[in-house]
Amino acid sequence: MPATETKTEEPKTPAPGTGHQGQTFLVGDDVYIRAIEPGDSAYGQSWIRSILPRSTKRYEKWIKEEVAKAKRQATYIILRKTDDVAVGSITTRRWDPITQVTPWVDPLYGERGQRWLAQALGMAIPWLVDEQHRPIVTVLVAADQKAVSDQLNEIGAYETVRFREMLRAWGGRVDLVQFEYLNRHWVDRLGDPRQTPLERSGTGEPRPVPAPVTVDGEPPANAVKVGQRVYLRPIEKKDAAWIARWSRQETETFWDAGRWIYSTQGFAAHETDLQKKEPQTSVHFAVCLRENDELIGTMGLDGIDYVHGFAETGSAIARPEYRGGGYGSEAKHLLFDYAFNTLNLHALQSFVIFPNTRSAAALRKQGYKEAGRLHWDFASFGKFENFICFDLLASDWRQMPRADFPAVEKEFHP
């Protein structure tokens, strides 16, 4: 006799308020957490972190086509137990050894939503670290999310970074706070990273901002900001060959997690793609000498948030002969001028690995203030290395003393 075939039926849609039944973990008193399902598109505006409205069809397309393609990233939905309505989400991004958690709840729910989000994080973070054995989870929250902060403290997370006035809020601005949750087994083996001493160099005292320049005659071609000795212009394809060559000639290893080698085509394609976006979330400049237009490095803003008004700064003086002579700081202040006066940003961030005391000293000299630490961010010399975090407010920069020397050092003529 032929074997009887058993047909597996599709799971039936649960009755409202029963979606959590049978789930054995990530279920709390008021909310539960699960992975994305197609029907969640109906509440996409509540759980996708976006200020721009999108139709249900657009969310359906995103779930079907984009979610499965995400690499090292996952989004989990926070649902109310009473009716299975999606009210928020938790997105995780992994780059070993860190897992970064981005929490979100629909702001229309007010204080209720904050309590639900706190409950969800209280379940999700220990699950990610203690059960999945990840070394560390970091999470960024607004300083006024008291219910969330209290819950993070309760489960054993602790504040490590506080970026001042980074978020726009009703009636003003609030700090952006980073919490870390460490795997206790990794701490037993490697030690508590909070006890790692931070070496320092330099005095830590800000230096006067270079005096502004008024160009008499024609400015350098395509210049955006002009200083005493250097100017900033957009990066062009012709710059890629020089950047690629200099990357192969770098002698210093402590600037980052080792040296990087760029290809001419790869660097050119990357910068071209950045300039195609509208609006650009990264703006990079070539740093050039006024006297002869020679390229000496690059500088720019990344992760520009036009809603809250902040970005991360980065810089690289690729020509060693121009390091240590103030060219980088002069170019950085031109970048500040662009960030604060052209883009009208409110605050800037910067991150430096612990061993790179020279860059940290330069940031302090430029007016940045220490905001905290980011632990176990990458592997180096048989251990996990830490970052020191800095921030700079537009008000800080505008209040810094200005250098007292002539406004125009050299005239430009056509």
Secondary structure per residue as TSV (DSSP state, phi and psi in degrees):
chain	resnum	aa	ss	phi	psi
A	1	M	-	360.0	138.9
A	2	P	-	-67.2	147.1
A	3	A	-	-64.9	141.4
A	4	T	-	-74.5	125.6
A	5	E	-	-80.5	136.5
A	6	T	-	-104.6	121.5
A	7	K	-	-93.7	126.0
A	8	T	-	-88.9	120.6
A	9	E	-	-86.9	150.9
A	10	E	-	-67.5	142.2
A	11	P	-	-59.1	136.3
A	12	K	-	-78.3	149.5
A	13	T	-	-66.7	122.8
A	14	P	-	-68.3	153.4
A	15	A	-	-65.5	147.8
A	16	P	T	-51.3	133.5
A	17	G	T	88.2	3.1
A	18	T	-	-119.8	5.0
A	19	G	T	-61.9	-25.8
A	20	H	T	-86.7	-12.1
A	21	Q	T	-66.6	132.5
A	22	G	T	91.4	-17.4
A	23	Q	-	-74.5	131.7
A	24	T	-	-98.5	-5.6
A	25	F	S	-154.4	166.6
A	26	L	S	60.6	37.6
A	27	V	B	-121.9	121.4
A	28	G	-	-109.5	-166.1
A	29	D	S	-69.3	-38.2
A	30	D	S	-117.4	-27.4
A	31	V	E	-133.8	163.5
A	32	Y	E	-138.7	166.1
A	33	I	E	-124.8	137.1
A	34	R	E	-149.5	175.1
A	35	A	E	-75.7	168.3
A	36	I	-	-68.0	138.0
A	37	E	-	-122.8	156.2
A	38	P	G	-53.7	-38.3
A	39	G	G	-67.3	-11.8
A	40	D	G	-69.5	-11.0
A	41	S	G	-63.4	-24.2
A	42	A	G	-64.7	-23.1
A	43	Y	G	-120.3	27.9
A	44	G	H	-55.1	-37.1
A	45	Q	H	-66.6	-19.3
A	46	S	H	-87.4	-25.2
A	47	W	H	-118.7	-9.1
A	48	I	S	-95.1	126.3
A	49	R	-	-77.6	93.8
A	50	S	-	-153.7	141.4
A	51	I	S	-90.1	-6.8
A	52	L	S	-100.2	135.0
A	53	P	-	-75.8	140.6
A	54	R	-	-137.2	150.6
A	55	S	-	-74.1	162.7
A	56	T	H	-59.0	-38.8
A	57	K	H	-60.6	-38.5
A	58	R	H	-66.2	-39.5
A	59	Y	H	-68.0	-37.0
A	60	E	H	-59.6	-45.3
A	61	K	H	-63.3	-41.3
A	62	W	H	-62.5	-44.0
A	63	I	H	-63.8	-43.0
A	64	K	H	-72.9	-37.6
A	65	E	H	-104.7	-29.6
A	66	E	T	-103.0	-35.4
A	67	V	G	-58.9	-44.0
A	68	A	G	-67.6	-22.5
A	69	K	G	-85.7	-14.4
A	70	A	-	-62.0	132.1
A	71	K	S	-108.7	130.3
A	72	R	S	58.4	27.6
A	73	Q	E	-143.5	141.0
A	74	A	E	-144.4	145.9
A	75	T	E	-120.3	130.2
A	76	Y	E	-116.2	139.6
A	77	I	E	-93.4	137.3
A	78	I	E	-98.1	122.3
A	79	L	E	-123.6	146.0
A	80	R	E	-72.2	138.2
A	81	K	T	-71.5	-29.7
A	82	T	T	-67.3	-32.3
A	83	D	T	-143.3	4.9
A	84	D	-	63.3	26.6
A	85	V	-	-84.7	133.5
A	86	A	E	-73.3	126.5
A	87	V	E	-118.6	-10.2
A	88	G	E	-176.4	-169.4
A	89	S	E	-156.5	163.1
A	90	I	E	-130.1	118.6
A	91	T	E	-105.6	133.3
A	92	T	E	-114.6	136.1
A	93	R	E	-125.2	128.9
A	94	R	E	-112.0	126.5
A	95	W	E	-139.2	114.9
A	96	D	T	-52.9	135.3
A	97	P	T	-93.9	2.2
A	98	I	E	-88.2	143.1
A	99	T	E	-116.0	118.9
A	100	Q	E	-96.7	128.3
A	101	V	E	-107.1	128.5
A	102	T	E	-114.1	107.8
A	103	P	E	-91.6	152.5
A	104	W	E	-154.0	139.3
A	105	V	E	-138.8	146.5
A	106	D	-	-59.2	119.2
A	107	P	G	-63.3	-16.4
A	108	L	G	-64.7	-19.2
A	109	Y	G	-85.4	-7.0
A	110	G	H	57.5	-134.7
A	111	E	H	-63.8	-34.4
A	112	R	H	-58.5	-44.9
A	113	G	H	-61.6	-39.1
A	114	Q	H	-64.0	-38.4
A	115	R	H	-65.9	-41.1
A	116	W	H	-63.9	-41.9
A	117	L	H	-64.3	-42.1
A	118	A	H	-59.8	-43.7
A	119	Q	H	-62.9	-42.0
A	120	A	H	-64.4	-43.9
A	121	L	H	-65.7	-35.7
A	122	G	H	-61.9	-26.1
A	123	M	H	-89.5	-43.1
A	124	A	H	-71.5	-42.1
A	125	I	H	-66.2	-48.5
A	126	P	H	-60.9	-33.7
A	127	W	I	-62.5	-44.7
A	128	L	I	-66.5	-37.0
A	129	V	I	-95.3	-56.5
A	130	D	I	-74.7	-35.0
A	131	E	I	-90.8	-40.2
A	132	Q	T	-90.0	-0.2
A	133	H	-	62.3	34.8
A	134	R	-	-83.0	146.8
A	135	P	S	-66.8	-40.0
A	136	I	E	-156.8	142.3
A	137	V	E	-121.3	137.0
A	138	T	E	-118.0	147.2
A	139	V	E	-144.4	134.9
A	140	L	E	-103.7	129.6
A	141	V	E	-137.0	155.3
A	142	A	E	-71.1	144.3
A	143	A	T	-63.4	-23.4
A	144	D	T	-88.8	4.4
A	145	Q	-	-85.6	70.8
A	146	K	H	-62.3	-42.1
A	147	A	H	-60.8	-38.6
A	148	V	H	-69.0	-46.7
A	149	S	H	-60.9	-42.5
A	150	D	H	-61.7	-40.6
A	151	Q	H	-66.9	-41.2
A	152	L	H	-62.6	-41.7
A	153	N	H	-63.7	-37.4
A	154	E	H	-65.3	-36.3
A	155	I	H	-85.0	-2.9
A	156	G	T	105.8	6.3
A	157	A	-	-78.0	162.9
A	158	Y	E	-145.9	152.0
A	159	E	E	-75.1	131.8
A	160	T	E	-121.2	-24.2
A	161	V	E	-138.7	141.5
A	162	R	E	-135.0	107.2
A	163	F	E	-88.6	119.3
A	164	R	E	-69.6	135.0
A	165	E	E	48.4	38.8
A	166	M	E	-81.8	-20.6
A	167	L	E	-118.1	139.3
A	168	R	E	-80.7	136.9
A	169	A	E	-143.2	169.0
A	170	W	T	-57.9	124.9
A	171	G	T	82.2	3.9
A	172	G	E	157.1	-138.0
A	173	R	E	-137.0	156.3
A	174	V	E	-130.8	159.7
A	175	D	E	-74.2	154.5
A	176	L	E	-105.7	122.4
A	177	V	E	-113.4	134.1
A	178	Q	E	-105.0	130.8
A	179	F	E	-108.5	149.4
A	180	E	E	-123.3	144.4
A	181	Y	E	-126.7	115.9
A	182	L	E	-100.5	144.6
A	183	N	-	-74.0	120.1
A	184	R	H	-62.8	-29.3
A	185	H	H	-69.7	-37.6
A	186	W	H	-67.6	-37.5
A	187	V	H	-64.9	-40.9
A	188	D	H	-60.1	-36.3
A	189	R	H	-82.1	-42.9
A	190	L	H	-103.0	-13.0
A	191	G	-	91.9	162.8
A	192	D	-	-78.1	117.1
A	193	P	G	-65.4	-18.8
A	194	R	G	-66.5	-18.0
A	195	Q	G	-90.8	-1.8
A	196	T	-	-69.6	123.8
A	197	P	-	-70.2	147.5
A	198	L	-	-105.6	114.6
A	199	E	-	-74.1	147.7
A	200	R	-	-130.8	153.1
A	201	S	-	-138.6	157.0
A	202	G	S	82.5	173.7
A	203	T	-	-83.4	-21.9
A	204	G	-	80.8	1.5
A	205	E	-	-89.8	129.5
A	206	P	-	-62.9	146.0
A	207	R	-	-103.0	157.9
A	208	P	-	-57.7	145.5
A	209	V	B	-72.7	133.9
A	210	P	-	-54.1	142.0
A	211	A	-	-62.6	148.1
A	212	P	-	-66.6	156.0
A	213	V	-	-115.4	131.2
A	214	T	-	-109.7	115.6
A	215	V	-	-78.0	124.5
A	216	D	S	-97.2	105.8
A	217	G	S	108.2	-155.4
A	218	E	-	-85.4	132.7
A	219	P	-	-74.0	167.3
A	220	P	-	-58.1	149.9
A	221	A	T	-56.6	126.9
A	222	N	T	65.2	17.3
A	223	A	-	-67.2	143.9
A	224	V	S	-105.3	-43.8
A	225	K	E	-136.3	137.4
A	226	V	E	-121.7	130.7
A	227	G	-	-113.9	-169.2
A	228	Q	S	-63.6	-45.4
A	229	R	S	-119.1	-20.3
A	230	V	E	-131.6	164.8
A	231	Y	E	-142.1	162.1
A	232	L	E	-109.3	135.5
A	233	R	E	-138.4	163.5
A	234	P	E	-61.1	150.2
A	235	I	-	-73.9	133.0
A	236	E	-	-110.0	161.7
A	237	K	T	-58.8	-32.8
A	238	K	T	-64.5	-21.6
A	239	D	H	-73.9	-22.5
A	240	A	H	-61.2	-39.5
A	241	A	H	-62.9	-39.3
A	242	W	H	-68.3	-44.5
A	243	I	H	-60.5	-43.6
A	244	A	H	-62.6	-43.4
A	245	R	H	-64.0	-45.8
A	246	W	H	-66.4	-31.3
A	247	S	H	-63.7	-28.6
A	248	R	H	-81.4	-13.2
A	249	Q	T	-106.0	4.3
A	250	E	-	-63.7	134.3
A	251	T	-	-104.8	-20.7
A	252	E	-	-91.8	138.3
A	253	T	-	-109.1	-8.0
A	254	F	T	-93.8	-3.5
A	255	W	T	-62.4	-36.9
A	256	D	T	-144.0	-162.7
A	257	A	T	-79.6	63.9
A	258	G	S	90.0	171.4
A	259	R	-	-82.9	152.7
A	260	W	-	-117.3	143.2
A	261	I	-	-113.5	127.4
A	262	Y	-	-104.2	149.2
A	263	S	-	-98.7	153.0
A	264	T	H	-60.0	-48.3
A	265	Q	H	-67.7	-40.7
A	266	G	H	-64.6	-44.7
A	267	F	H	-66.2	-43.2
A	268	A	H	-62.7	-42.7
A	269	A	H	-65.7	-40.0
A	270	H	H	-62.4	-48.5
A	271	E	H	-67.7	-35.7
A	272	T	H	-63.9	-41.9
A	273	D	H	-64.4	-38.9
A	274	L	H	-61.6	-39.4
A	275	Q	H	-76.2	-12.8
A	276	K	H	-79.8	-21.8
A	277	K	S	-73.9	145.0
A	278	E	S	-131.7	115.9
A	279	P	S	-77.6	158.6
A	280	Q	-	-71.5	130.8
A	281	T	S	-94.7	-5.7
A	282	S	-	-134.1	133.1
A	283	V	E	-129.1	114.2
A	284	H	E	-114.4	144.6
A	285	F	E	-123.7	152.2
A	286	A	E	-87.7	135.7
A	287	V	E	-98.4	118.9
A	288	C	E	-126.0	151.9
A	289	L	E	-77.1	138.1
A	290	R	T	-67.5	-35.2
A	291	E	T	-69.3	-29.4
A	292	N	T	-144.1	6.3
A	293	D	-	67.5	15.2
A	294	E	-	-71.4	140.0
A	295	L	E	-77.5	131.0
A	296	I	E	-123.9	-8.6
A	297	G	E	175.1	-169.6
A	298	T	E	-135.3	160.3
A	299	M	E	-159.3	150.3
A	300	G	E	-177.5	-176.3
A	301	L	E	-118.5	136.4
A	302	D	E	-128.2	156.4
A	303	G	E	60.2	41.4
A	304	I	E	-67.7	124.8
A	305	D	E	-108.0	103.7
A	306	Y	T	-75.7	-20.3
A	307	V	T	-74.9	-51.9
A	308	H	T	-91.2	-15.0
A	309	G	T	77.2	50.5
A	310	F	E	-145.0	165.7
A	311	A	E	-160.6	168.2
A	312	E	E	-103.8	137.6
A	313	T	E	-99.6	149.9
A	314	G	E	-147.1	149.5
A	315	S	E	-152.4	152.5
A	316	A	E	-152.5	112.1
A	317	I	E	-88.7	102.6
A	318	A	-	-75.2	-24.0
A	319	R	-	-89.9	109.6
A	320	P	G	-56.0	-31.4
A	321	E	G	-68.8	-11.9
A	322	Y	G	-107.7	9.6
A	323	R	T	-87.7	143.6
A	324	G	T	82.6	-0.8
A	325	G	S	-105.7	9.7
A	326	G	S	88.9	-1.3
A	327	Y	H	-66.5	-40.5
A	328	G	H	-64.4	-42.0
A	329	S	H	-67.8	-38.2
A	330	E	H	-62.7	-43.6
A	331	A	H	-66.1	-36.1
A	332	K	H	-64.0	-39.1
A	333	H	H	-68.7	-29.7
A	334	L	H	-65.7	-38.0
A	335	L	H	-64.9	-40.1
A	336	F	H	-60.8	-42.3
A	337	D	H	-57.9	-44.5
A	338	Y	I	-65.5	-45.1
A	339	A	I	-65.5	-46.1
A	340	F	I	-86.9	-34.9
A	341	N	I	-100.7	-26.2
A	342	T	I	-95.2	-51.6
A	343	L	S	-85.4	-11.2
A	344	N	-	59.7	37.1
A	345	L	-	-72.8	157.6
A	346	H	-	-100.6	-30.2
A	347	A	E	-152.3	155.7
A	348	L	E	-129.5	152.4
A	349	Q	E	-120.4	158.0
A	350	S	E	-153.8	150.6
A	351	F	E	-132.3	135.0
A	352	V	E	-136.8	134.5
A	353	I	E	-68.2	148.8
A	354	F	T	-51.3	-44.2
A	355	P	T	-67.3	-18.3
A	356	N	-	-86.9	70.2
A	357	T	H	-68.5	-26.2
A	358	R	H	-67.7	-43.8
A	359	S	H	-67.8	-38.2
A	360	A	H	-62.4	-41.3
A	361	A	H	-63.8	-38.3
A	362	A	H	-64.6	-39.8
A	363	L	H	-63.9	-43.4
A	364	R	H	-62.0	-39.5
A	365	K	H	-63.8	-31.2
A	366	Q	T	-84.5	-3.2
A	367	G	T	111.4	-6.9
A	368	Y	-	-64.2	151.6
A	369	K	E	-118.4	146.5
A	370	E	E	-68.9	131.0
A	371	A	E	-107.7	-15.4
A	372	G	E	144.1	-159.5
A	373	R	E	-129.2	150.7
A	374	L	E	-119.6	114.3
A	375	H	E	-96.2	151.8
A	376	W	E	52.2	49.9
A	377	D	E	-86.3	-29.0
A	378	F	E	-159.3	164.3
A	379	A	E	-87.1	137.3
A	380	S	E	-158.6	127.9
A	381	F	T	52.1	43.3
A	382	G	T	76.2	16.2
A	383	K	E	-148.0	170.7
A	384	F	E	-89.5	129.6
A	385	E	E	-96.0	157.4
A	386	N	E	-113.2	158.9
A	387	F	E	-114.3	147.4
A	388	I	E	-102.2	136.6
A	389	C	E	-107.3	142.4
A	390	F	E	-128.8	155.5
A	391	D	E	-139.5	159.0
A	392	L	E	-143.5	121.7
A	393	L	E	-90.2	150.3
A	394	A	H	-57.4	-38.3
A	395	S	H	-65.9	-35.9
A	396	D	H	-59.3	-48.8
A	397	W	H	-66.5	-41.1
A	398	R	H	-68.5	-24.5
A	399	Q	H	-89.4	-7.2
A	400	M	S	-68.0	146.8
A	401	P	-	-63.5	147.1
A	402	R	B	-100.3	144.3
A	403	A	-	-64.8	145.6
A	404	D	-	-105.4	81.4
A	405	F	S	-148.4	166.6
A	406	P	-	-52.4	145.0
A	407	A	S	-70.1	-26.7
A	408	V	-	-126.3	116.6
A	409	E	S	-90.2	-32.8
A	410	K	S	-146.5	135.5
A	411	E	-	-87.5	148.3
A	412	F	-	-105.2	135.3
A	413	H	-	-130.1	144.9
A	414	P	-	-65.4	360.0
